[in-house]
Amino acid sequence: MKKALLLVLFLGVVSAISGLCVGYVNSITEPIIAEKLIAAEKENLEKMFPGAQFAALEMTDEKGYVQGVYEVVDEGYAVKLQTTGYNSSTPIIVLVGFDNSGVITGVLALQQQETDGFGTKVFKEENISSLYVGKSLDEMPDLLSGATVTSTAMQNAISSAQNMLKEVVK
């Protein structure tokens, strides 16, 4: 009995020390990780709007597609969206640029693992141009035949962002 009690006490002390060590390491690395995420976000925004200045806005949509909204000073808005396409195990994350009047200026795929030759067609430059670019806040993005699930997911996410931006775009 005494041996079992000592073993439980020893394991409790080791667990407590281990927990403190993990907490300490987390407190050191958390700001570094957050800083790297912010830098990556700024890098993506810079790809869409080179040389622009950005201000984060606190906005969300009703359906949960919007992951971040940025006002691009004197140029428009950038909206980070997350949706699920055919490959439901990996979300699609895109950055959509809008000019000051709410017209889509570009779509940048940040993460997607859709089926090669089918769902990936949605993210090819020529299809981005024809499906999304130039659409106003009142125009529904088009669907791409042969990639219906992926393009429907993109259509839903972009439409949700368009509806949200109707409140701020004059």
Phi and psi in degrees as GROMACS dihedral restraints (atoms count N, CA, C in turn):
[ dihedral_restraints ]
;  ai    aj    ak    al  type     phi  dphi    fc
    3     4     5     6     1   -64.2    20    10
    4     5     6     7     1   -37.1    20    10
    6     7     8     9     1   -65.7    20    10
    7     8     9    10     1   -41.3    20    10
    9    10    11    12     1   -66.0    20    10
   10    11    12    13     1   -39.7    20    10
   12    13    14    15     1   -64.4    20    10
   13    14    15    16     1   -41.6    20    10
   15    16    17    18     1   -64.6    20    10
   16    17    18    19     1   -39.1    20    10
   18    19    20    21     1   -64.6    20    10
   19    20    21    22     1   -42.7    20    10
   21    22    23    24     1   -63.9    20    10
   22    23    24    25     1   -42.3    20    10
   24    25    26    27     1   -63.4    20    10
   25    26    27    28     1   -44.0    20    10
   27    28    29    30     1   -61.3    20    10
   28    29    30    31     1   -47.0    20    10
   30    31    32    33     1   -63.9    20    10
   31    32    33    34     1   -35.1    20    10
   33    34    35    36     1   -65.0    20    10
   34    35    36    37     1   -42.5    20    10
   36    37    38    39     1   -65.6    20    10
   37    38    39    40     1   -45.0    20    10
   39    40    41    42     1   -61.8    20    10
   40    41    42    43     1   -42.8    20    10
   42    43    44    45     1   -64.0    20    10
   43    44    45    46     1   -41.2    20    10
   45    46    47    48     1   -64.0    20    10
   46    47    48    49     1   -44.5    20    10
   48    49    50    51     1   -63.9    20    10
   49    50    51    52     1   -42.3    20    10
   51    52    53    54     1   -62.3    20    10
   52    53    54    55     1   -43.2    20    10
   54    55    56    57     1   -61.9    20    10
   55    56    57    58     1   -42.0    20    10
   57    58    59    60     1   -63.4    20    10
   58    59    60    61     1   -41.4    20    10
   60    61    62    63     1   -63.6    20    10
   61    62    63    64     1   -44.4    20    10
   63    64    65    66     1   -63.3    20    10
   64    65    66    67     1   -42.8    20    10
   66    67    68    69     1   -61.8    20    10
   67    68    69    70     1   -40.9    20    10
   69    70    71    72     1   -64.8    20    10
   70    71    72    73     1   -46.6    20    10
   72    73    74    75     1   -62.1    20    10
   73    74    75    76     1   -41.0    20    10
   75    76    77    78     1   -61.6    20    10
   76    77    78    79     1   -41.9    20    10
   78    79    80    81     1   -65.6    20    10
   79    80    81    82     1   -28.0    20    10
   81    82    83    84     1   -79.4    20    10
   82    83    84    85     1   -42.3    20    10
   84    85    86    87     1   -85.4    20    10
   85    86    87    88     1   -22.3    20    10
   87    88    89    90     1   -57.5    20    10
   88    89    90    91     1   -48.2    20    10
   90    91    92    93     1   -65.0    20    10
   91    92    93    94     1   -32.8    20    10
   93    94    95    96     1   -67.5    20    10
   94    95    96    97     1   -44.4    20    10
   96    97    98    99     1   -64.0    20    10
   97    98    99   100     1   -43.8    20    10
   99   100   101   102     1   -61.5    20    10
  100   101   102   103     1   -41.1    20    10
  102   103   104   105     1   -63.7    20    10
  103   104   105   106     1   -40.8    20    10
  105   106   107   108     1   -66.5    20    10
  106   107   108   109     1   -37.6    20    10
  108   109   110   111     1   -65.0    20    10
  109   110   111   112     1   -41.3    20    10
  111   112   113   114     1   -63.7    20    10
  112   113   114   115     1   -41.9    20    10
  114   115   116   117     1   -63.1    20    10
  115   116   117   118     1   -41.2    20    10
  117   118   119   120     1   -64.6    20    10
  118   119   120   121     1   -40.1    20    10
  120   121   122   123     1   -62.9    20    10
  121   122   123   124     1   -44.4    20    10
  123   124   125   126     1   -64.5    20    10
  124   125   126   127     1   -36.5    20    10
  126   127   128   129     1   -63.3    20    10
  127   128   129   130     1   -42.6    20    10
  129   130   131   132     1   -65.7    20    10
  130   131   132   133     1   -41.9    20    10
  132   133   134   135     1   -62.7    20    10
  133   134   135   136     1   -38.1    20    10
  135   136   137   138     1   -64.9    20    10
  136   137   138   139     1   -32.7    20    10
  138   139   140   141     1   -64.1    20    10
  139   140   141   142     1   -37.8    20    10
  141   142   143   144     1   -81.9    20    10
  142   143   144   145     1   -39.1    20    10
  144   145   146   147     1  -129.3    20    10
  145   146   147   148     1    80.3    20    10
  147   148   149   150     1   -59.9    20    10
  148   149   150   151     1   132.0    20    10
  150   151   152   153     1    77.2    20    10
  151   152   153   154     1     2.6    20    10
  153   154   155   156     1   -85.9    20    10
  154   155   156   157     1   165.1    20    10
  156   157   158   159     1  -107.7    20    10
  157   158   159   160     1   144.3    20    10
  159   160   161   162     1  -123.3    20    10
  160   161   162   163     1   146.0    20    10
  162   163   164   165     1  -132.3    20    10
  163   164   165   166     1   122.9    20    10
  165   166   167   168     1   -69.0    20    10
  166   167   168   169     1   137.9    20    10
  168   169   170   171     1  -113.2    20    10
  169   170   171   172     1   147.0    20    10
  171   172   173   174     1   -92.2    20    10
  172   173   174   175     1    90.4    20    10
  174   175   176   177     1  -138.6    20    10
  175   176   177   178     1   146.7    20    10
  177   178   179   180     1  -139.5    20    10
  178   179   180   181     1   163.1    20    10
  180   181   182   183     1  -107.2    20    10
  181   182   183   184     1   167.8    20    10
  183   184   185   186     1   -69.4    20    10
  184   185   186   187     1   -29.8    20    10
  186   187   188   189     1   -97.3    20    10
  187   188   189   190     1    -4.0    20    10
  189   190   191   192     1    84.4    20    10
  190   191   192   193     1    15.3    20    10
  192   193   194   195     1   -76.6    20    10
  193   194   195   196     1   -34.5    20    10
  195   196   197   198     1   -75.6    20    10
  196   197   198   199     1   123.6    20    10
  198   199   200   201     1  -105.8    20    10
  199   200   201   202     1   -16.7    20    10
  201   202   203   204     1  -175.6    20    10
  202   203   204   205     1   146.4    20    10
  204   205   206   207     1  -131.2    20    10
  205   206   207   208     1   133.3    20    10
  207   208   209   210     1  -128.3    20    10
  208   209   210   211     1   132.4    20    10
  210   211   212   213     1   -85.3    20    10
  211   212   213   214     1   128.6    20    10
  213   214   215   216     1   -98.8    20    10
  214   215   216   217     1   110.5    20    10
  216   217   218   219     1   -54.2    20    10
  217   218   219   220     1   124.4    20    10
  219   220   221   222     1    63.4    20    10
  220   221   222   223     1    10.8    20    10
  222   223   224   225     1  -127.9    20    10
  223   224   225   226     1   -36.2    20    10
  225   226   227   228     1   151.8    20    10
  226   227   228   229     1  -133.7    20    10
  228   229   230   231     1  -141.4    20    10
  229   230   231   232     1   150.0    20    10
  231   232   233   234     1  -123.0    20    10
  232   233   234   235     1   131.3    20    10
  234   235   236   237     1  -123.5    20    10
  235   236   237   238     1   124.8    20    10
  237   238   239   240     1   -92.4    20    10
  238   239   240   241     1   124.6    20    10
  240   241   242   243     1  -120.8    20    10
  241   242   243   244     1   148.0    20    10
  243   244   245   246     1  -129.6    20    10
  244   245   246   247     1   130.8    20    10
  246   247   248   249     1  -144.6    20    10
  247   248   249   250     1   175.2    20    10
  249   250   251   252     1  -122.1    20    10
  250   251   252   253     1   125.3    20    10
  252   253   254   255     1  -100.0    20    10
  253   254   255   256     1  -144.6    20    10
  255   256   257   258     1   -64.1    20    10
  256   257   258   259     1   -41.7    20    10
  258   259   260   261     1   -82.9    20    10
  259   260   261   262     1    88.5    20    10
  261   262   263   264     1   -71.9    20    10
  262   263   264   265     1    -8.9    20    10
  264   265   266   267     1   -82.4    20    10
  265   266   267   268     1   -20.3    20    10
  267   268   269   270     1  -127.5    20    10
  268   269   270   271     1   120.9    20    10
  270   271   272   273     1   -70.2    20    10
  271   272   273   274     1   156.3    20    10
  273   274   275   276     1   -92.2    20    10
  274   275   276   277     1   127.0    20    10
  276   277   278   279     1  -121.8    20    10
  277   278   279   280     1   123.4    20    10
  279   280   281   282     1  -131.1    20    10
  280   281   282   283     1   157.0    20    10
  282   283   284   285     1  -114.5    20    10
  283   284   285   286     1   124.3    20    10
  285   286   287   288     1  -114.6    20    10
  286   287   288   289     1   127.3    20    10
  288   289   290   291     1   -98.6    20    10
  289   290   291   292     1   137.7    20    10
  291   292   293   294     1  -125.8    20    10
  292   293   294   295     1   141.1    20    10
  294   295   296   297     1   -80.7    20    10
  295   296   297   298     1  -179.4    20    10
  297   298   299   300     1   -61.6    20    10
  298   299   300   301     1   -23.1    20    10
  300   301   302   303     1   -93.3    20    10
  301   302   303   304     1    -0.3    20    10
  303   304   305   306     1    93.9    20    10
  304   305   306   307     1     9.9    20    10
  306   307   308   309     1   -85.4    20    10
  307   308   309   310     1   135.9    20    10
  309   310   311   312     1   -68.5    20    10
  310   311   312   313     1   127.4    20    10
  312   313   314   315     1  -104.1    20    10
  313   314   315   316     1   -19.3    20    10
  315   316   317   318     1  -179.1    20    10
  316   317   318   319     1   160.1    20    10
  318   319   320   321     1  -133.6    20    10
  319   320   321   322     1   127.9    20    10
  321   322   323   324     1  -120.3    20    10
  322   323   324   325     1   117.5    20    10
  324   325   326   327     1   -78.7    20    10
  325   326   327   328     1   118.1    20    10
  327   328   329   330     1   -91.2    20    10
  328   329   330   331     1   -33.3    20    10
  330   331   332   333     1  -153.5    20    10
  331   332   333   334     1   129.9    20    10
  333   334   335   336     1  -165.0    20    10
  334   335   336   337     1   140.3    20    10
  336   337   338   339     1  -134.2    20    10
  337   338   339   340     1    50.8    20    10
  339   340   341   342     1   -78.1    20    10
  340   341   342   343     1   168.0    20    10
  342   343   344   345     1   -62.4    20    10
  343   344   345   346     1   126.9    20    10
  345   346   347   348     1   -58.8    20    10
  346   347   348   349     1   135.3    20    10
  348   349   350   351     1    84.4    20    10
  349   350   351   352     1   -15.9    20    10
  351   352   353   354     1  -118.9    20    10
  352   353   354   355     1   -83.9    20    10
  354   355   356   357     1   -62.1    20    10
  355   356   357   358     1   -31.6    20    10
  357   358   359   360     1   -68.3    20    10
  358   359   360   361     1   -18.8    20    10
  360   361   362   363     1   -60.2    20    10
  361   362   363   364     1   -29.6    20    10
  363   364   365   366     1   -60.7    20    10
  364   365   366   367     1   -30.1    20    10
  366   367   368   369     1   -97.6    20    10
  367   368   369   370     1     3.8    20    10
  369   370   371   372     1   -72.9    20    10
  370   371   372   373     1   143.0    20    10
  372   373   374   375     1   -52.8    20    10
  373   374   375   376     1   -43.8    20    10
  375   376   377   378     1   -65.5    20    10
  376   377   378   379     1   -33.0    20    10
  378   379   380   381     1   -78.9    20    10
  379   380   381   382     1   -34.9    20    10
  381   382   383   384     1   -59.5    20    10
  382   383   384   385     1   -44.4    20    10
  384   385   386   387     1   -61.7    20    10
  385   386   387   388     1   -42.1    20    10
  387   388   389   390     1   -82.6    20    10
  388   389   390   391     1   -31.8    20    10
  390   391   392   393     1   -84.3    20    10
  391   392   393   394     1   -36.7    20    10
  393   394   395   396     1  -122.0    20    10
  394   395   396   397     1   -48.4    20    10
  396   397   398   399     1   -62.6    20    10
  397   398   399   400     1   132.6    20    10
  399   400   401   402     1    94.9    20    10
  400   401   402   403     1    -6.8    20    10
  402   403   404   405     1   -78.6    20    10
  403   404   405   406     1   133.8    20    10
  405   406   407   408     1   -84.5    20    10
  406   407   408   409     1   178.2    20    10
  408   409   410   411     1   -63.8    20    10
  409   410   411   412     1   -21.7    20    10
  411   412   413   414     1   -97.4    20    10
  412   413   414   415     1     0.2    20    10
  414   415   416   417     1  -106.2    20    10
  415   416   417   418     1   128.1    20    10
  417   418   419   420     1   -75.0    20    10
  418   419   420   421     1   132.2    20    10
  420   421   422   423     1   -60.6    20    10
  421   422   423   424     1   150.4    20    10
  423   424   425   426     1   -81.1    20    10
  424   425   426   427     1   163.2    20    10
  426   427   428   429     1   -99.3    20    10
  427   428   429   430     1   154.3    20    10
  429   430   431   432     1  -109.6    20    10
  430   431   432   433     1   120.7    20    10
  432   433   434   435     1   -62.3    20    10
  433   434   435   436     1   136.0    20    10
  435   436   437   438     1    91.5    20    10
  436   437   438   439     1   -11.1    20    10
  438   439   440   441     1  -137.3    20    10
  439   440   441   442     1    46.3    20    10
  441   442   443   444     1   -62.0    20    10
  442   443   444   445     1   -43.9    20    10
  444   445   446   447     1   -65.8    20    10
  445   446   447   448     1   -46.7    20    10
  447   448   449   450     1   -65.9    20    10
  448   449   450   451     1   -46.3    20    10
  450   451   452   453     1   -70.0    20    10
  451   452   453   454     1   -29.1    20    10
  453   454   455   456     1   -67.5    20    10
  454   455   456   457     1   -41.4    20    10
  456   457   458   459     1   -61.3    20    10
  457   458   459   460     1   -43.2    20    10
  459   460   461   462     1   -66.1    20    10
  460   461   462   463     1   -42.4    20    10
  462   463   464   465     1   -59.2    20    10
  463   464   465   466     1   -45.0    20    10
  465   466   467   468     1   -63.8    20    10
  466   467   468   469     1   -44.7    20    10
  468   469   470   471     1   -65.8    20    10
  469   470   471   472     1   -45.8    20    10
  471   472   473   474     1   -67.5    20    10
  472   473   474   475     1   -39.0    20    10
  474   475   476   477     1   -61.9    20    10
  475   476   477   478     1   -39.0    20    10
  477   478   479   480     1   -64.1    20    10
  478   479   480   481     1   -41.4    20    10
  480   481   482   483     1   -65.4    20    10
  481   482   483   484     1   -40.3    20    10
  483   484   485   486     1   -60.8    20    10
  484   485   486   487     1   -45.5    20    10
  486   487   488   489     1   -62.3    20    10
  487   488   489   490     1   -39.3    20    10
  489   490   491   492     1   -65.5    20    10
  490   491   492   493     1   -41.6    20    10
  492   493   494   495     1   -72.3    20    10
  493   494   495   496     1   -18.1    20    10
  495   496   497   498     1   -58.3    20    10
  496   497   498   499     1   -26.1    20    10
  498   499   500   501     1   -73.5    20    10
  499   500   501   502     1   -26.9    20    10
  501   502   503   504     1  -109.7    20    10
  502   503   504   505     1   -24.5    20    10
  504   505   506   507     1   -84.2    20    10
  505   506   507   508     1   129.8    20    10
